[in-house]
């Protein structure tokens, strides 16, 4: 008897790690705009916990984030793909905060991204294959780490640590032979 195992339809997560020099201008910009983000925050009392702030409804422009995403877009362009940055927003998590399971699937975005501006905590990515051996993947937050994943990928955050967790999320459109 021959027994084999084949994984099909794997989910690919692309990771980029920005260095300290690349992140420094964005981190400074975030210090300058963090209170503005908190003040304009739309507090989701139904789907979120206390100590969670986001400017999702009225995103704050972050020029240094756009500059970093241009570097990423250039990397994709060098491989024959086009990356278009869509809507982006900031989320700030305090102790005992959360963002319930959700995805970013839309007609305009086929990928989503998370850029971690602080260390600590993780993003839980839920397997779309309910018969998979692995039901969740926990992506650890590290300053300067950018992850890109399918917009239809369900994910959530439960944050217990006392220091703030700050991320920038975005919706992306990536096109090219492999992505069409």
N, C-alpha and C positions, 0 to 999 in steps of 0.2 A: 504494500500500500504506500502510495506517495502522498505526503501531506505538505502543503505549502501555504504560505501566507503572503498576501500582496496588499499593500496599502494603496488605496485609490482616492482620488480627490483630496489630496492633502491641502491644508491651509498654509499659505506662505506668509510669513511676517518678515518684512524687511527692516533691518536695524541700521541706524547711523549713529555714530558717537562723535559729537562735537567736542573739541578740546576747550580748555579754559580760555584761551585767547579768543576763540570764536564765540563762546558763550558770554563773555564779560560784558559786551555792549548791551545785550538783551537783558541780562540780570540787572544791570544798572537802570535800564528803561523800566523794568518791572518794579523796582524799588520806587521810582518816580511816579508810577501810575497805579500802584496796588490799591491805594485808598480810593482812587477814582473808580476802579473796577468794583470794589466793594460797595461804593455808594450807588453805582448804577446797576448793581446786581438785581437780577430777578430771582427772588427767593421762591423756590419750588416747595411749598409747604406740604404738598401731597406726596411727591415722589422723592423728596430729599429730606435730610436731617438738618438739625441746627448746625451752625458753624460751617455751612457750605455756601459759597458765593460764586456766582458766575455772571459774566456779562453777555451770555448767550443771546438775549433779546436785543441788546444794544452793544455790540462788540467794540472794544477800545482798539484803535489802530496801534499796532506795534511794528514800527518800521524795521526794527532789528530782527524781529521774527520773520518778516517778509524777506529780508536779506538772506537769512539762513535757509529759508525755503527755496530761494533762488539758487543757492549752492546745490541743494538736493535736485532741483529741476535740471540743472546743468549736468549732474551725474546721469540722470535718466536720459537726457538728450544725447550724451556721448555714447549711449547704447541704442540709440534709434527710437526712443520713446519720448512722449510729451507728457509732462506733469503740469497740470494747471491747479494753482491754489484757489480753492473756493472760499467759502465762509470759514472763519476761524474765531475762536473765543477762548477766554481764560476761565479756569476753575480753581478756586482756592478752598481747600479742605482744612478744617480745624479738627481737634480731637473728637472722636466718636461721630464722625460725619460719614455720609455715604452718597452714592449715586446708584440708583437701582438699575437692574439689567436693561439694556437698550442697545439699539444699533443705529447707524447713520444712513441706512439704505435710502437712496433717492434716485431720481432719473438723472440728476446732474452730477452725482458723485458715485464713483465705483470703488473708491478707497477712502479710508480715514487715517488720521495720524494723531499721535500723542507725543508731545515734546515735554520731557520732565525738567522742571526748573529747580526741583529740590530732590534730595535723597529721601528715602523712606516710603514704606507702603508698597503696594503693587496694584496692577490692573489685572483683573480676572477675566480671561477670555474663555468663553463657553463653547465647547465643541458643538458644531451643527450636526454632527453624526452621533445620534443617540446610541448607536451600537459600538461606538469607539471604545478602545481600552482606556483612553485618556479623556475624561469629561471636562476638565478645565486646565488651562495653562495660566500660571501666575507670572506676570512680567514685572520684575522688580524695578522700582523707580530709581534712577540714577541721574544726577545732574548732567544734562547734555545728551541724554539718550533720546533718540527719535525712533518711534516704531510706526510702520505703515502696514495696515492690514485691510482686508476687504471691508467695505462699508456695511455689508450685510452681517458682519461678525458681531454677535451679541457679546457684550462685556459689561462689567460693573466694578464698583469700588466700595469697599468697606474699610474705612480708615480709623484706626484706634490710637495712633501715636499723638504725642502732645505738640510736636513741632508742626508748623503749617506744611501742607503738601500743595504745591502749585504746579499746574500743567497748562499747556496750550493745546487744544484740540482743533483739528481742522478737517474739512471735507475736501477731497482731491478728485481730480479726473486724470487718470493715467491712460494713455492710448498708445497703440503700437500693435504689431502682429500678435504678441503674446497676450495682450490685454483686451483685444477686441472681442 
